[in-house]
């Protein structure tokens, strides 16, 4: 492997910002030089990072890349390219594909697909059902990111509603449980009420009233109660309401928490005020809710009750999204723009670069116990991203890399850009161009 020396970068890592050089060798961070290195390294390709920020690669622990079976919307090849263009070097993909990833054989098939086409590093959740406990408990904690439970509305048979099944999972799960929490009964009752009042042409603005705070809180509180009772490792996905925040602790280090929480970028960015303009394009589950919820989530993310920032990247075709409320699927594409969206908050003075790196790089690695990723450390895999904080660009269809070719950020001007992305020491993205010289690796976990 060619040695690469990244010179004169402003490095953000572990709560610090310092000027330095970083030497990459054989996929690994070999040496970090704090302060400028005198001269160059023999046989190293030099990349001058003057006026750029160097951060660890973003780890997105919540994506839906749609493969297998739903590849008209997205696939691992296309979405991993969008990921690295957005500074995401590792992803963890959800099991609600076709077929659903609920057996060890189907799980390993997804790994075989990714091995041949993913530019980013990868892991895949195994999905829980009311009838696959034996498959769940075969899962190797060292090789798989987690168990995904839909404790609420879902598709197919992936809604786990049997309390005895839930108790078995929470008491015996060999690895972290990642839970989607919305109460199905409340949602169904609300749907009936609003459909009766407004008919089939219901406006999408009622989405957060159908999938309301009560539905989220009832399900999240049940998950937390079970995890506390059985001392499970629980990660609550895409928290969307202020009320749920009372379930989480901010007073201890994340490495000591048994129950952690995530917020999605779109729940920090949009509110119910945006339904009039964006309509079903921002229809997602759980729903984007009030401005008060949005601001409370942002504060909780800064204060430590919310531990990670993810995307819940869930692309659909624009044809599918342009349907009426009841026909339009839930989910939106985000992974190419999640980091630059968070950097907009930095430009607004609402968050520091150090805090962004903590929530998008360090903490996902800590919570999921990922081996040698998420930090700029000697001996770690060289997953690195260079940022230009003074690069204005507009989101347009021609620069969107999602297979679905649309974004809720279209026509928005961002003020920062990803300049370079390295995955395992290999340059896979440079100033607008994808470099398909290598593929990512399977994530491994210290469990």
VOBAZA-538875 format. One record per residue (C-alpha): residue number from 0; residue in three letters; chain; x, z, y. Coordinates in steps of 0.5 Angstrom, whole numbers, always signed. Each point is the difference from the previous one (the first is absolute). Example, Ala and Ser with C-alpha at 12.3 -4.5 7.8 and 13.67 -1.06 7.14 Angstrom:
<atoms>
ATOM num residu chaine     X     Z     Y
ATOM   0    ALA      A   +25   +16    -9
ATOM   1    SER      A    +2    -2    +7
</atoms>
This chain:
<atoms>
ATOM num residu chaine     X     Z     Y
ATOM   0    UNK      A    +0    +0    +0
ATOM   1    UNK      A    +2    -1    +7
ATOM   2    UNK      A    +2    +6    +4
ATOM   3    UNK      A    -4    +0    +7
ATOM   4    UNK      A    +2    +4    +6
ATOM   5    UNK      A    -6    +2    +5
ATOM   6    UNK      A    +4    +1    +6
ATOM   7    UNK      A    -2    +4    +7
ATOM   8    UNK      A    -7    +2    -2
ATOM   9    UNK      A    -4    +5    +2
ATOM  10    UNK      A    -2    +4    -6
ATOM  11    UNK      A    -6    +4    -1
ATOM  12    UNK      A    +0    +5    -6
ATOM  13    UNK      A    -2    +7    -2
ATOM  14    UNK      A    -2    +1    +7
ATOM  15    UNK      A    +6    -2    +4
ATOM  16    UNK      A    +2    -6    +4
ATOM  17    UNK      A    +7    -2    +0
ATOM  18    UNK      A    +5    -6    +1
ATOM  19    UNK      A    +4    -2    -6
ATOM  20    UNK      A    +1    -6    -5
ATOM  21    UNK      A    -2    +0    -8
ATOM  22    UNK      A    +3    -3    -5
ATOM  23    UNK      A    -4    -3    -6
ATOM  24    UNK      A    +4    -2    -7
ATOM  25    UNK      A    -3    -2    -6
ATOM  26    UNK      A    -7    +2    +2
ATOM  27    UNK      A    +1    +7    +2
ATOM  28    UNK      A    +2    +3    +7
ATOM  29    UNK      A    +7    +1    -1
ATOM  30    UNK      A    +2    +3    +6
ATOM  31    UNK      A    -3    +3    +7
ATOM  32    UNK      A    +5    +0    +6
ATOM  33    UNK      A    -3    +4    +5
ATOM  34    UNK      A    +3    -3    +7
ATOM  35    UNK      A    +3    -7    +0
ATOM  36    UNK      A    +5    -2    -6
ATOM  37    UNK      A    +7    -2    +3
ATOM  38    UNK      A    +0    -7    -3
ATOM  39    UNK      A    -3    -3    -6
ATOM  40    UNK      A    -1    +1    -7
ATOM  41    UNK      A    +4    -5    -4
ATOM  42    UNK      A    -4    -5    -4
ATOM  43    UNK      A    -6    +2    +4
ATOM  44    UNK      A    -5    -4    +3
ATOM  45    UNK      A    -1    +3    +7
ATOM  46    UNK      A    -7    +0    +3
ATOM  47    UNK      A    +0    +2    +8
ATOM  48    UNK      A    -6    +5    +1
ATOM  49    UNK      A    +1    +1    +7
ATOM  50    UNK      A    -6    +2    +4
ATOM  51    UNK      A    -4    +1    -7
ATOM  52    UNK      A    -3    +6    -4
ATOM  53    UNK      A    +2    +1    -7
ATOM  54    UNK      A    -5    +4    -4
ATOM  55    UNK      A    -1    +1    -8
ATOM  56    UNK      A    -5    -5    -3
ATOM  57    UNK      A    -7    +2    +1
ATOM  58    UNK      A    -3    +2    -7
ATOM  59    UNK      A    -8    -2    +0
ATOM  60    UNK      A    -3    +5    -5
ATOM  61    UNK      A    -7    -4    +0
ATOM  62    UNK      A    -1    -7    -1
ATOM  63    UNK      A    -5    -5    -3
ATOM  64    UNK      A    +4    -6    -2
ATOM  65    UNK      A    -6    -3    -4
ATOM  66    UNK      A    +4    -3    -6
ATOM  67    UNK      A    -2    -1    -5
ATOM  68    UNK      A    -7    -3    +0
ATOM  69    UNK      A    -1    +0    +8
ATOM  70    UNK      A    +6    -5    +2
ATOM  71    UNK      A    -5    -4    +4
ATOM  72    UNK      A    +1    +6    +5
ATOM  73    UNK      A    +7    +2    -1
ATOM  74    UNK      A    +6    +0    -5
ATOM  75    UNK      A    +6    +4    -1
ATOM  76    UNK      A    +4    -5    +2
ATOM  77    UNK      A    -3    -2    +7
ATOM  78    UNK      A    -2    +7    +2
ATOM  79    UNK      A    +7    +3    -2
ATOM  80    UNK      A    +3    -5    +5
ATOM  81    UNK      A    -5    +2    +5
ATOM  82    UNK      A    +3    +7    -1
ATOM  83    UNK      A    +7    -1    +1
ATOM  84    UNK      A    -2    -4    +6
ATOM  85    UNK      A    -3    +6    +3
ATOM  86    UNK      A    +6    +5    -2
ATOM  87    UNK      A    -3    +2    -7
ATOM  88    UNK      A    +5    +0    -5
ATOM  89    UNK      A    -4    +4    -6
ATOM  90    UNK      A    -7    +0    -2
ATOM  91    UNK      A    -5    +4    -4
ATOM  92    UNK      A    -6    -5    -3
ATOM  93    UNK      A    -7    +3    -2
ATOM  94    UNK      A    -3    -2    -6
ATOM  95    UNK      A    -7    -3    +2
ATOM  96    UNK      A    +2    -7    -2
ATOM  97    UNK      A    -3    -4    -6
ATOM  98    UNK      A    +1    +2    -5
ATOM  99    UNK      A    +0    +7    +3
ATOM 100    UNK      A    +7    +4    -2
ATOM 101    UNK      A    -3    +5    -4
ATOM 102    UNK      A    +5    -1    -6
ATOM 103    UNK      A    +7    +1    -1
ATOM 104    UNK      A    +1    -8    -3
ATOM 105    UNK      A    -4    -2    +7
ATOM 106    UNK      A    +4    +4    +4
ATOM 107    UNK      A    +7    -2    -3
ATOM 108    UNK      A    -3    -8    +1
ATOM 109    UNK      A    +0    +2    +8
ATOM 110    UNK      A    +7    +2    -1
ATOM 111    UNK      A    +2    -6    -3
ATOM 112    UNK      A    -3    -5    +5
ATOM 113    UNK      A    +3    +4    +6
ATOM 114    UNK      A    +7    +0    -4
ATOM 115    UNK      A    +0    -8    +1
ATOM 116    UNK      A    -3    -1    +7
ATOM 117    UNK      A    +0    +6    +4
ATOM 118    UNK      A    +5    +0    +6
ATOM 119    UNK      A    -2    +8    +1
ATOM 120    UNK      A    +1    +6    -4
ATOM 121    UNK      A    -6    +2    -4
ATOM 122    UNK      A    -4    +5    -4
ATOM 123    UNK      A    -7    -1    -3
ATOM 124    UNK      A    -5    +6    -1
ATOM 125    UNK      A    -4    +1    -6
ATOM 126    UNK      A    -7    +0    +1
ATOM 127    UNK      A    -5    +6    -2
ATOM 128    UNK      A    -7    -1    -4
ATOM 129    UNK      A    -4    +4    -3
ATOM 130    UNK      A    +2    -2    -7
ATOM 131    UNK      A    +8    -1    +0
ATOM 132    UNK      A    +3    +7    +0
ATOM 133    UNK      A    +5    -2    -6
ATOM 134    UNK      A    +2    -6    +4
ATOM 135    UNK      A    +1    +4    +7
ATOM 136    UNK      A    +4    +6    -4
ATOM 137    UNK      A    +5    -6    -3
ATOM 138    UNK      A    +2    -1    +7
ATOM 139    UNK      A    +8    +1    +1
ATOM 140    UNK      A    +1    +4    +6
ATOM 141    UNK      A    +7    -3    +1
ATOM 142    UNK      A    -2    -7    +0
ATOM 143    UNK      A    -7    +0    +3
ATOM 144    UNK      A    -2    +2    +7
ATOM 145    UNK      A    -7    +4    -1
ATOM 146    UNK      A    -7    +0    -3
ATOM 147    UNK      A    -5    -3    +5
ATOM 148    UNK      A    -7    +3    +0
ATOM 149    UNK      A    -6    -3    +3
ATOM 150    UNK      A    -4    +7    +2
ATOM 151    UNK      A    -6    -4    +3
ATOM 152    UNK      A    -2    -7    +1
ATOM 153    UNK      A    +3    -6    -4
ATOM 154    UNK      A    +0    -6    -4
ATOM 155    UNK      A    -1    -1    -8
ATOM 156    UNK      A    +1    +7    -4
ATOM 157    UNK      A    +5    +3    +5
ATOM 158    UNK      A    -4    +5    +3
ATOM 159    UNK      A    +2    +7    -3
ATOM 160    UNK      A    -7    +4    +0
ATOM 161    UNK      A    +0    +4    -6
ATOM 162    UNK      A    +3    +7    +2
ATOM 163    UNK      A    +3    +2    -7
ATOM 164    UNK      A    +4    -7    +1
ATOM 165    UNK      A    +2    +2    +6
ATOM 166    UNK      A    +2    +7    -2
ATOM 167    UNK      A    +4    -3    -6
ATOM 168    UNK      A    +4    -5    +5
ATOM 169    UNK      A    +1    +6    +5
ATOM 170    UNK      A    +3    +5    -5
ATOM 171    UNK      A    +4    -5    -4
ATOM 172    UNK      A    +2    -6    +4
ATOM 173    UNK      A    +8    -1    -1
ATOM 174    UNK      A    +1    -3    +7
ATOM 175    UNK      A    -3    +0    +7
ATOM 176    UNK      A    -8    -1    +1
ATOM 177    UNK      A    -1    -5    +5
ATOM 178    UNK      A    -8    +1    +2
ATOM 179    UNK      A    -5    -4    +4
ATOM 180    UNK      A    -5    +5    +2
ATOM 181    UNK      A    -7    -2    +2
ATOM 182    UNK      A    -6    +3    -3
ATOM 183    UNK      A    -4    -6    -4
ATOM 184    UNK      A    -7    +4    +1
ATOM 185    UNK      A    +0    +1    +7
ATOM 186    UNK      A    +2    -8    +1
ATOM 187    UNK      A    -5    -2    -4
ATOM 188    UNK      A    -5    +4    +4
ATOM 189    UNK      A    +2    -2    +7
ATOM 190    UNK      A    +0    -7    -3
ATOM 191    UNK      A    -7    +0    -2
ATOM 192    UNK      A    -2    +4    +7
ATOM 193    UNK      A    +3    -6    +4
ATOM 194    UNK      A    -2    -6    -4
ATOM 195    UNK      A    -7    +3    +0
ATOM 196    UNK      A    +0    +1    +8
ATOM 197    UNK      A    +4    -7    +2
ATOM 198    UNK      A    +0    -4    -6
ATOM 199    UNK      A    +5    -5    -3
ATOM 200    UNK      A    +3    -2    +7
ATOM 201    UNK      A    +2    +7    +1
ATOM 202    UNK      A    +6    +0    +5
ATOM 203    UNK      A    +7    +2    -2
ATOM 204    UNK      A    +0    +5    +5
ATOM 205    UNK      A    -4    +5    -4
ATOM 206    UNK      A    +5    -1    -6
ATOM 207    UNK      A    +3    +7    +3
ATOM 208    UNK      A    -7    +3    +0
ATOM 209    UNK      A    -1    -2    -8
ATOM 210    UNK      A    +7    +2    -2
ATOM 211    UNK      A    +0    +6    +4
ATOM 212    UNK      A    +4    +6    +2
ATOM 213    UNK      A    -4    +4    -5
ATOM 214    UNK      A    +1    -5    -6
ATOM 215    UNK      A    +8    +1    +1
ATOM 216    UNK      A    +0    +7    +1
ATOM 217    UNK      A    -4    +2    -6
ATOM 218    UNK      A    +4    -4    -4
ATOM 219    UNK      A    +7    +2    +3
ATOM 220    UNK      A    -2    +7    -1
ATOM 221    UNK      A    -1    -1    -7
ATOM 222    UNK      A    +6    -3    -1
ATOM 223    UNK      A    +4    +5    +3
ATOM 224    UNK      A    -4    +6    -3
ATOM 225    UNK      A    +2    -3    -7
ATOM 226    UNK      A    +7    -1    +2
ATOM 227    UNK      A    +1    +7    +2
ATOM 228    UNK      A    -4    +3    -6
ATOM 229    UNK      A    +5    -4    -5
ATOM 230    UNK      A    +6    +0    +5
ATOM 231    UNK      A    +0    -8    -1
ATOM 232    UNK      A    +4    -4    +5
ATOM 233    UNK      A    -5    -4    +4
ATOM 234    UNK      A    +1    -5    +6
ATOM 235    UNK      A    -7    -2    +3
ATOM 236    UNK      A    +0    -7    +3
ATOM 237    UNK      A    -2    -3    +6
ATOM 238    UNK      A    -3    +7    +4
ATOM 239    UNK      A    -5    -3    +5
ATOM 240    UNK      A    -4    +6    +3
ATOM 241    UNK      A    +2    +6    +4
ATOM 242    UNK      A    -4    +5    -4
ATOM 243    UNK      A    +5    -2    -6
ATOM 244    UNK      A    +6    +3    +3
ATOM 245    UNK      A    -2    +7    -1
ATOM 246    UNK      A    +1    -1    -7
ATOM 247    UNK      A    +8    -1    +1
ATOM 248    UNK      A    +6    +4    +2
ATOM 249    UNK      A    +5    -1    +5
ATOM 250    UNK      A    +4    +6    +0
ATOM 251    UNK      A    +5    -2    -6
ATOM 252    UNK      A    +5    -5    -2
ATOM 253    UNK      A    -3    -6    -3
ATOM 254    UNK      A    +4    +1    -6
ATOM 255    UNK      A    -3    +6    -1
ATOM 256    UNK      A    -7    -2    +0
ATOM 257    UNK      A    -4    -1    -6
ATOM 258    UNK      A    -6    -4    +4
ATOM 259    UNK      A    +2    -5    +5
ATOM 260    UNK      A    -4    -5    +4
ATOM 261    UNK      A    +1    -7    +3
ATOM 262    UNK      A    -3    -4    +6
ATOM 263    UNK      A    -1    -7    +0
ATOM 264    UNK      A    +3    -4    +6
ATOM 265    UNK      A    -7    -3    +2
ATOM 266    UNK      A    -3    +7    +0
ATOM 267    UNK      A    +5    +1    +6
ATOM 268    UNK      A    -1    -6    +3
ATOM 269    UNK      A    -7    -2    +0
ATOM 270    UNK      A    -7    +4    +1
ATOM 271    UNK      A    -7    -1    +0
ATOM 272    UNK      A    +0    -3    +7
ATOM 273    UNK      A    +4    -6    -4
ATOM 274    UNK      A    -6    -2    -4
ATOM 275    UNK      A    -3    -4    +5
ATOM 276    UNK      A    +6    -5    +1
ATOM 277    UNK      A    +3    +0    -7
ATOM 278    UNK      A    -7    +1    -4
ATOM 279    UNK      A    +1    +0    -7
ATOM 280    UNK      A    +8    -2    +0
ATOM 281    UNK      A    +1    +7    +1
ATOM 282    UNK      A    -5    +2    -5
ATOM 283    UNK      A    +4    +5    -5
ATOM 284    UNK      A    -1    +6    -5
ATOM 285    UNK      A    +0    +5    +3
ATOM 286    UNK      A    -3    -2    +6
ATOM 287    UNK      A    +4    +0    +7
ATOM 288    UNK      A    -4    +5    +4
ATOM 289    UNK      A    -1    +3    +7
ATOM 290    UNK      A    +6    +0    +5
ATOM 291    UNK      A    +0    +8    -1
ATOM 292    UNK      A    +1    -1    -7
ATOM 293    UNK      A    +6    -5    +2
ATOM 294    UNK      A    +3    +5    +5
ATOM 295    UNK      A    +0    +6    -5
ATOM 296    UNK      A    +3    -4    -5
ATOM 297    UNK      A    +6    -2    +4
ATOM 298    UNK      A    +1    +7    +2
ATOM 299    UNK      A    +0    +2    -7
ATOM 300    UNK      A    +5    -5    -2
ATOM 301    UNK      A    +4    +3    +6
ATOM 302    UNK      A    -1    +7    -2
ATOM 303    UNK      A    +1    -1    -7
ATOM 304    UNK      A    -7    +1    -3
ATOM 305    UNK      A    +1    -8    -2
ATOM 306    UNK      A    +6    -1    -4
ATOM 307    UNK      A    +1    -8    -1
ATOM 308    UNK      A    -2    -6    +4
ATOM 309    UNK      A    -2    -6    -5
ATOM 310    UNK      A    -4    -6    +1
ATOM 311    UNK      A    -6    -1    -6
ATOM 312    UNK      A    +2    -7    +1
ATOM 313    UNK      A    -6    -3    -3
ATOM 314    UNK      A    -1    -8    +2
ATOM 315    UNK      A    -6    -4    -1
ATOM 316    UNK      A    -1    -7    +2
ATOM 317    UNK      A    -3    -1    +7
ATOM 318    UNK      A    -6    -4    -4
ATOM 319    UNK      A    -1    +7    -3
ATOM 320    UNK      A    +1    +4    +6
ATOM 321    UNK      A    -5    -4    +4
ATOM 322    UNK      A    -6    +1    -4
ATOM 323    UNK      A    -5    +5    +2
ATOM 324    UNK      A    +1    +8    -1
ATOM 325    UNK      A    -3    +1    -7
ATOM 326    UNK      A    +4    -7    -2
ATOM 327    UNK      A    +6    +1    +3
ATOM 328    UNK      A    +6    +4    -4
ATOM 329    UNK      A    +3    +6    +3
ATOM 330    UNK      A    +8    +0    +1
ATOM 331    UNK      A    +5    -4    +5
ATOM 332    UNK      A    +7    -2    +0
ATOM 333    UNK      A    +5    +4    +3
ATOM 334    UNK      A    +7    +0    -3
ATOM 335    UNK      A    +3    -5    +4
ATOM 336    UNK      A    -2    +4    +7
ATOM 337    UNK      A    +0    +7    -2
ATOM 338    UNK      A    +7    +2    +3
ATOM 339    UNK      A    -1    -4    +6
ATOM 340    UNK      A    -6    +3    +1
ATOM 341    UNK      A    +3    +7    +0
ATOM 342    UNK      A    +5    -2    +5
ATOM 343    UNK      A    -5    -2    +5
ATOM 344    UNK      A    -2    +7    +0
ATOM 345    UNK      A    +7    +2    +1
ATOM 346    UNK      A    +0    -5    +6
ATOM 347    UNK      A    -6    +4    +2
ATOM 348    UNK      A    +4    +6    +0
ATOM 349    UNK      A    -4    +3    -5
ATOM 350    UNK      A    +5    +1    -6
ATOM 351    UNK      A    +7    +0    -1
ATOM 352    UNK      A    +4    -5    -4
ATOM 353    UNK      A    +2    +6    -4
ATOM 354    UNK      A    -7    +2    -2
ATOM 355    UNK      A    -1    -7    -2
ATOM 356    UNK      A    +5    +0    -5
ATOM 357    UNK      A    -2    +7    -2
ATOM 358    UNK      A    -7    -2    -2
ATOM 359    UNK      A    +2    -8    -2
ATOM 360    UNK      A    +6    +1    -4
ATOM 361    UNK      A    +3    +7    -1
ATOM 362    UNK      A    -7    +4    -2
ATOM 363    UNK      A    -3    -6    -5
ATOM 364    UNK      A    +7    +1    -4
ATOM 365    UNK      A    +0    +8    +0
ATOM 366    UNK      A    -8    +0    -2
ATOM 367    UNK      A    +1    -5    -6
ATOM 368    UNK      A    +7    +2    -1
ATOM 369    UNK      A    +3    -7    +0
ATOM 370    UNK      A    +7    +0    -3
ATOM 371    UNK      A    +5    -2    +6
ATOM 372    UNK      A    -4    -3    +5
ATOM 373    UNK      A    -4    +1    +7
ATOM 374    UNK      A    +7    +3    +3
ATOM 375    UNK      A    +6    -3    +3
ATOM 376    UNK      A    +5    +4    -5
ATOM 377    UNK      A    +6    -2    -3
ATOM 378    UNK      A    -1    -2    -7
ATOM 379    UNK      A    -7    -2    +1
ATOM 380    UNK      A    -3    -7    -1
ATOM 381    UNK      A    +1    -4    +6
ATOM 382    UNK      A    -7    -1    +2
ATOM 383    UNK      A    +1    +0    +8
ATOM 384    UNK      A    -4    -3    +6
ATOM 385    UNK      A    +3    -3    +7
ATOM 386    UNK      A    -5    +1    +5
ATOM 387    UNK      A    +0    -4    +7
ATOM 388    UNK      A    -4    +5    +5
ATOM 389    UNK      A    +0    -5    +5
ATOM 390    UNK      A    -3    -6    -3
ATOM 391    UNK      A    -7    -2    +2
ATOM 392    UNK      A    -4    -5    -5
ATOM 393    UNK      A    -7    -2    -1
ATOM 394    UNK      A    -4    +1    -7
ATOM 395    UNK      A    -2    -7    -1
ATOM 396    UNK      A    -2    -4    -7
ATOM 397    UNK      A    +6    -4    +0
ATOM 398    UNK      A    +4    +7    -1
ATOM 399    UNK      A    -4    +4    -4
ATOM 400    UNK      A    +3    +0    -7
ATOM 401    UNK      A    -6    +3    -4
ATOM 402    UNK      A    -3    -5    -5
ATOM 403    UNK      A    -7    +1    +4
ATOM 404    UNK      A    +3    -2    +6
ATOM 405    UNK      A    -3    +4    +5
ATOM 406    UNK      A    +1    +7    +3
ATOM 407    UNK      A    -5    +5    +4
ATOM 408    UNK      A    +6    +0    +5
ATOM 409    UNK      A    +0    -8    +2
ATOM 410    UNK      A    +1    -2    +7
ATOM 411    UNK      A    +3    +7    +1
ATOM 412    UNK      A    +7    +1    +3
ATOM 413    UNK      A    +5    +4    -3
ATOM 414    UNK      A    +6    +3    +4
ATOM 415    UNK      A    +5    +1    -6
ATOM 416    UNK      A    +2    -4    -6
ATOM 417    UNK      A    +3    +0    -7
ATOM 418    UNK      A    +7    -3    +1
ATOM 419    UNK      A    +3    +1    -7
ATOM 420    UNK      A    -3    +3    -7
ATOM 421    UNK      A    +5    +1    -5
ATOM 422    UNK      A    -3    +2    -7
ATOM 423    UNK      A    +6    +3    -5
ATOM 424    UNK      A    +5    -3    +5
ATOM 425    UNK      A    -3    -7    +0
ATOM 426    UNK      A    -2    -3    +6
ATOM 427    UNK      A    -7    -2    -1
ATOM 428    UNK      A    -2    -1    +7
ATOM 429    UNK      A    +3    -2    +6
ATOM 430    UNK      A    -3    -2    +7
ATOM 431    UNK      A    -6    -3    -3
ATOM 432    UNK      A    +2    -3    -6
ATOM 433    UNK      A    -1    +2    -7
ATOM 434    UNK      A    +7    +0    -4
ATOM 435    UNK      A    -2    -1    -8
ATOM 436    UNK      A    +7    +2    -3
ATOM 437    UNK      A    -2    +6    -4
ATOM 438    UNK      A    -6    +4    -2
ATOM 439    UNK      A    -2    +7    +0
ATOM 440    UNK      A    +1    +6    -5
ATOM 441    UNK      A    -5    +4    -4
ATOM 442    UNK      A    +0    +7    +4
ATOM 443    UNK      A    +2    +6    -4
ATOM 444    UNK      A    -2    +7    +1
ATOM 445    UNK      A    +4    +7    +0
ATOM 446    UNK      A    -5    +3    -5
</atoms>
